């Protein structure tokens, strides 16, 4: 089998290639030893991610990415990633970055959470940033997006 990726995006949710999003998810899953699984990726606006953040995490604000690891088996990876297109566009404009790369960074970050990386302690944050840079360099040749 393989990693199945379902991508949901609204009508005005950008032009990032589906193949690049799929490659990011598949690459990370494979690198961390997952051969089978299903990942759902939703690209939404700030209003929708605010709703999700409030409903599931009790945080009353929009954010860049939310991920849910719903894996119930050691043999089948499952999760959901929700990313804000509005935030990606805004952050990219503020920093002079490519908005598609910023969005891809959110997908990479969410997928890294699903496979088990955390970003609460300084050590965990360093490991997360290193992994983000590694994958962004592999995927688009740009490891500077996101700081």
PASEBA-1860 file (N, C-alpha, C; in nm, 3 decimals):
! residues 147
1> XXXXXXXX> 0.083/-0.118/0.000/0.000/0.000/0.000/0.088/0.125/0.000 ~ 0.030/0.239/0.027/0.104/0.366/0.026/0.031/0.467/0.115 ~ 0.087/0.584/0.122/0.023/0.691/0.196/-0.079/0.758/0.104 ~ -0.204/0.756/0.144/-0.311/0.821/0.069/-0.325/0.964/0.123 ~ -0.331/1.060/0.033/-0.341/1.200/0.074/-0.465/1.262/0.009 ~ -0.552/1.312/0.094/-0.671/1.382/0.046/-0.648/1.531/0.069 ~ -0.659/1.608/-0.038/-0.635/1.752/-0.029/-0.767/1.825/-0.054 ~ -0.802/1.910/0.041/-0.925/1.989/0.032/-0.885/2.136/0.032
9> XXXXXXXX> -0.929/2.207/-0.067/-0.902/2.351/-0.069/-1.023/2.426/-0.121 ~ -1.043/2.544/-0.065/-1.154/2.628/-0.107/-1.128/2.684/-0.246 ~ -1.228/2.750/-0.304/-1.218/2.799/-0.441/-1.108/2.903/-0.463 ~ -1.072/2.976/-0.359/-0.968/3.078/-0.378/-0.844/3.047/-0.295 ~ -0.812/2.920/-0.285/-0.707/2.878/-0.195/-0.571/2.856/-0.262 ~ -0.539/2.935/-0.358/-0.403/2.934/-0.411/-0.377/2.832/-0.519 ~ -0.255/2.837/-0.567/-0.216/2.758/-0.682/-0.099/2.664/-0.653 ~ -0.070/2.636/-0.528/0.040/2.547/-0.498/0.012/2.411/-0.561
17> XXXXXXXX> 0.109/2.354/-0.630/0.084/2.226/-0.699/0.050/2.113/-0.602 ~ -0.053/2.042/-0.636/-0.095/1.925/-0.557/0.021/1.826/-0.546 ~ 0.097/1.812/-0.652/0.209/1.717/-0.652/0.315/1.753/-0.547 ~ 0.337/1.882/-0.523/0.434/1.926/-0.423/0.383/1.896/-0.282 ~ 0.256/1.919/-0.258/0.196/1.888/-0.128/0.203/1.738/-0.101 ~ 0.170/1.659/-0.202/0.174/1.514/-0.190/0.315/1.466/-0.164 ~ 0.411/1.520/-0.238/0.551/1.482/-0.221/0.599/1.510/-0.079 ~ 0.562/1.625/-0.024/0.604/1.660/0.112/0.552/1.558/0.213
25> XXXXXXXX> 0.425/1.526/0.205/0.365/1.432/0.299/0.427/1.293/0.282 ~ 0.439/1.247/0.159/0.494/1.114/0.134/0.641/1.105/0.178 ~ 0.719/1.207/0.149/0.860/1.207/0.183/0.881/1.197/0.335 ~ 0.808/1.277/0.409/0.823/1.277/0.554/0.777/1.143/0.611 ~ 0.664/1.095/0.566/0.614/0.966/0.615/0.717/0.856/0.589 ~ 0.767/0.850/0.468/0.865/0.747/0.431/0.993/0.759/0.513 ~ 1.043/0.881/0.529/1.167/0.902/0.604/1.154/0.859/0.749 ~ 1.033/0.861/0.802/1.011/0.822/0.941/0.953/0.680/0.952
33> XXXXXXXX> 0.963/0.604/0.843/0.932/0.462/0.848/0.787/0.422/0.826 ~ 0.705/0.513/0.777/0.565/0.481/0.751/0.546/0.443/0.604 ~ 0.488/0.326/0.581/0.461/0.280/0.445/0.314/0.292/0.407 ~ 0.228/0.285/0.506/0.084/0.289/0.481/0.021/0.397/0.567 ~ -0.080/0.462/0.511/-0.149/0.562/0.591/-0.243/0.648/0.510 ~ -0.307/0.738/0.581/-0.399/0.831/0.518/-0.387/0.966/0.588 ~ -0.359/1.068/0.510/-0.346/1.204/0.561/-0.446/1.293/0.489 ~ -0.517/1.372/0.565/-0.610/1.470/0.510/-0.548/1.608/0.528
41> XXXXXXXX> -0.545/1.684/0.421/-0.488/1.818/0.423/-0.595/1.917/0.378 ~ -0.627/2.012/0.466/-0.727/2.114/0.434/-0.661/2.251/0.432 ~ -0.678/2.322/0.322/-0.628/2.459/0.309/-0.748/2.550/0.325 ~ -0.745/2.631/0.431/-0.861/2.711/0.469/-0.821/2.857/0.487 ~ -0.921/2.941/0.515/-0.892/3.082/0.545/-0.877/3.100/0.696 ~ -0.841/3.221/0.739/-0.820/3.248/0.882/-0.947/3.226/0.964 ~ -1.060/3.257/0.907/-1.186/3.240/0.980/-1.209/3.093/1.015 ~ -1.183/3.004/0.918/-1.205/2.861/0.941/-1.102/2.803/1.037
49> XXXXXXXX> -0.976/2.840/1.024/-0.876/2.784/1.115/-0.897/2.838/1.257 ~ -0.950/2.959/1.268/-0.986/3.014/1.399/-1.094/2.927/1.462 ~ -1.194/2.890/1.383/-1.302/2.804/1.432/-1.248/2.669/1.478 ~ -1.162/2.609/1.399/-1.103/2.479/1.433/-1.019/2.492/1.560 ~ -0.939/2.597/1.569/-0.854/2.620/1.685/-0.939/2.634/1.813 ~ -1.047/2.707/1.802/-1.135/2.728/1.917/-1.206/2.597/1.954 ~ -1.257/2.527/1.855/-1.335/2.406/1.880/-1.251/2.292/1.938 ~ -1.134/2.269/1.881/-1.057/2.151/1.919/-0.944/2.179/2.018
57> XXXXXXXX> -0.892/2.301/2.022/-0.779/2.330/2.110/-0.811/2.436/2.214 ~ -0.932/2.490/2.208/-0.977/2.593/2.302/-0.887/2.718/2.297 ~ -0.837/2.750/2.177/-0.758/2.872/2.154/-0.843/2.965/2.068 ~ -0.868/3.084/2.115/-0.960/3.175/2.046/-0.886/3.272/1.955 ~ -0.816/3.218/1.856/-0.744/3.300/1.758/-0.711/3.214/1.635 ~ -0.691/3.279/1.522/-0.645/3.203/1.405/-0.497/3.167/1.425 ~ -0.451/3.068/1.353/-0.311/3.026/1.360/-0.267/2.982/1.221 ~ -0.143/2.942/1.207/-0.093/2.903/1.075/-0.125/2.758/1.039
65> XXXXXXXX> -0.106/2.666/1.133/-0.129/2.525/1.105/-0.174/2.453/1.232 ~ -0.265/2.359/1.213/-0.309/2.271/1.320/-0.301/2.129/1.265 ~ -0.246/2.040/1.345/-0.239/1.901/1.300/-0.296/1.809/1.407 ~ -0.355/1.701/1.362/-0.413/1.602/1.450/-0.358/1.466/1.410 ~ -0.289/1.401/1.502/-0.242/1.265/1.480/-0.353/1.173/1.527 ~ -0.417/1.104/1.434/-0.527/1.015/1.468/-0.487/0.868/1.449 ~ -0.357/0.843/1.448/-0.305/0.708/1.428/-0.348/0.617/1.543 ~ -0.403/0.503/1.508/-0.448/0.406/1.608/-0.373/0.275/1.598
73> XXXXXXXX> -0.287/0.262/1.499/-0.216/0.137/1.474/-0.070/0.166/1.445 ~ 0.017/0.075/1.481/0.160/0.091/1.450/0.189/0.070/1.302 ~ 0.089/0.021/1.229/0.108/-0.012/1.088/0.042/0.085/0.990 ~ -0.036/0.182/1.042/-0.111/0.268/0.952/-0.115/0.410/1.009 ~ -0.045/0.501/0.944/-0.038/0.641/0.987/-0.165/0.714/0.946 ~ -0.224/0.787/1.040/-0.343/0.865/1.009/-0.333/1.003/1.073 ~ -0.376/1.103/1.000/-0.375/1.236/1.058/-0.443/1.338/0.969 ~ -0.463/1.454/1.028/-0.523/1.567/0.957/-0.436/1.690/0.977
81> XXXXXXXX> -0.418/1.765/0.870/-0.344/1.890/0.874/-0.435/1.999/0.819 ~ -0.448/2.107/0.895/-0.528/2.222/0.852/-0.433/2.342/0.846 ~ -0.423/2.406/0.731/-0.334/2.520/0.715/-0.412/2.643/0.669 ~ -0.367/2.759/0.714/-0.433/2.884/0.676/-0.362/2.949/0.558 ~ -0.435/2.958/0.447/-0.384/3.027/0.329/-0.368/3.177/0.357 ~ -0.463/3.234/0.432/-0.455/3.377/0.465/-0.326/3.408/0.541 ~ -0.296/3.327/0.640/-0.175/3.349/0.720/-0.051/3.331/0.634 ~ -0.049/3.229/0.550/0.067/3.205/0.463/0.091/3.325/0.371
89> XXXXXXXX> -0.015/3.377/0.312/-0.001/3.494/0.224/0.049/3.615/0.300 ~ -0.009/3.638/0.418/0.029/3.754/0.498/0.175/3.746/0.545 ~ 0.215/3.633/0.598/0.352/3.616/0.648/0.451/3.625/0.533 ~ 0.418/3.565/0.420/0.507/3.570/0.304/0.526/3.714/0.256 ~ 0.417/3.790/0.248/0.426/3.930/0.206/0.510/4.012/0.303 ~ 0.490/3.991/0.433/0.565/4.065/0.534/0.715/4.038/0.528 ~ 0.752/3.917/0.483/0.892/3.877/0.485/0.955/3.865/0.346 ~ 0.879/3.893/0.242/0.933/3.885/0.107/0.959/3.742/0.061
97> XXXXXXXX> 0.877/3.648/0.109/0.892/3.508/0.072/0.785/3.468/-0.028 ~ 0.807/3.355/-0.090/0.711/3.296/-0.181/0.595/3.239/-0.098 ~ 0.469/3.283/-0.121/0.357/3.234/-0.041/0.336/3.082/-0.051 ~ 0.367/3.025/-0.167/0.355/2.879/-0.178/0.457/2.808/-0.090 ~ 0.576/2.866/-0.077/0.677/2.806/0.010/0.635/2.819/0.156 ~ 0.577/2.932/0.192/0.530/2.950/0.329/0.421/2.848/0.361 ~ 0.328/2.829/0.269/0.223/2.731/0.288/0.282/2.590/0.299 ~ 0.377/2.559/0.213/0.442/2.428/0.218/0.511/2.407/0.352
105> XXXXXXXX> 0.572/2.512/0.406/0.633/2.503/0.539/0.529/2.462/0.643 ~ 0.409/2.515/0.635/0.304/2.479/0.730/0.267/2.331/0.717 ~ 0.262/2.283/0.592/0.231/2.141/0.568/0.343/2.054/0.626 ~ 0.467/2.092/0.600/0.582/2.018/0.655/0.574/2.016/0.807 ~ 0.550/2.132/0.867/0.542/2.142/1.013/0.431/2.051/1.068 ~ 0.314/2.057/1.007/0.203/1.974/1.051/0.233/1.826/1.037 ~ 0.296/1.788/0.927/0.330/1.647/0.906/0.435/1.602/1.006 ~ 0.530/1.687/1.037/0.631/1.651/1.138/0.566/1.628/1.274
113> XXXXXXXX> 0.464/1.705/1.306/0.390/1.680/1.430/0.321/1.543/1.425 ~ 0.261/1.511/1.312/0.189/1.384/1.301/0.283/1.265/1.319 ~ 0.405/1.275/1.269/0.497/1.162/1.285/0.568/1.164/1.420 ~ 0.541/1.266/1.503/0.590/1.261/1.639/0.681/1.371/1.687 ~ 0.725/1.462/1.601/0.809/1.571/1.649/0.723/1.671/1.728 ~ 0.783/1.729/1.828/0.716/1.828/1.911/0.793/1.959/1.907 ~ 0.734/2.064/1.961/0.804/2.194/1.964/0.771/2.272/2.090 ~ 0.775/2.205/2.203/0.746/2.270/2.330/0.873/2.314/2.403
121> XXXXXXXX> 0.974/2.229/2.409/1.099/2.263/2.479/1.198/2.324/2.379 ~ 1.298/2.397/2.429/1.399/2.452/2.337/1.468/2.344/2.253 ~ 1.495/2.228/2.312/1.559/2.119/2.237/1.465/2.069/2.126 ~ 1.337/2.053/2.159/1.238/2.008/2.061/1.222/2.111/1.949 ~ 1.222/2.238/1.985/1.208/2.345/1.886/1.325/2.342/1.789 ~ 1.446/2.325/1.840/1.565/2.317/1.752/1.554/2.199/1.656 ~ 1.510/2.084/1.707/1.495/1.966/1.622/1.387/1.988/1.516 ~ 1.277/2.053/1.555/1.169/2.081/1.460/1.218/2.176/1.351
129> XXXXXXXX> 1.286/2.283/1.389/1.334/2.381/1.290/1.436/2.317/1.195 ~ 1.522/2.231/1.249/1.620/2.162/1.166/1.551/2.072/1.064 ~ 1.450/1.999/1.108/1.374/1.912/1.017/1.300/1.995/0.913 ~ 1.240/2.107/0.954/1.171/2.195/0.859/1.268/2.244/0.752 ~ 1.385/2.292/0.794/1.485/2.340/0.697/1.528/2.229/0.602 ~ 1.550/2.111/0.657/1.592/1.997/0.575/1.489/1.968/0.466 ~ 1.362/1.959/0.505/1.258/1.926/0.406/1.232/2.040/0.308 ~ 1.236/2.163/0.354/1.216/2.274/0.262/1.329/2.280/0.160
137> XXXXXXXX> 1.450/2.251/0.201/1.563/2.248/0.108/1.543/2.136/0.006 ~ 1.503/2.019/0.052/1.480/1.905/-0.038/1.366/1.932/-0.136 ~ 1.260/1.997/-0.087/1.139/2.014/-0.168/1.148/2.131/-0.265 ~ 1.201/2.244/-0.220/1.200/2.364/-0.305/1.334/2.437/-0.310 ~ 1.436/2.381/-0.248/1.567/2.445/-0.251/1.573/2.574/-0.171 ~ 1.483/2.590/-0.072/1.477/2.712/0.007/1.456/2.676/0.153 ~ 1.563/2.681/0.231/1.551/2.644/0.372/1.537/2.765/0.463 ~ 1.525/2.886/0.405/1.517/3.007/0.485/1.376/3.055/0.513
145> XXX> 1.277/2.994/0.451/1.139/3.033/0.476/1.105/3.002/0.620 ~ 1.036/3.093/0.683/0.996/3.073/0.821/1.103/3.107/0.922 ~ 1.207/3.173/0.881/1.309/3.216/0.974/1.425/3.127/0.974
END
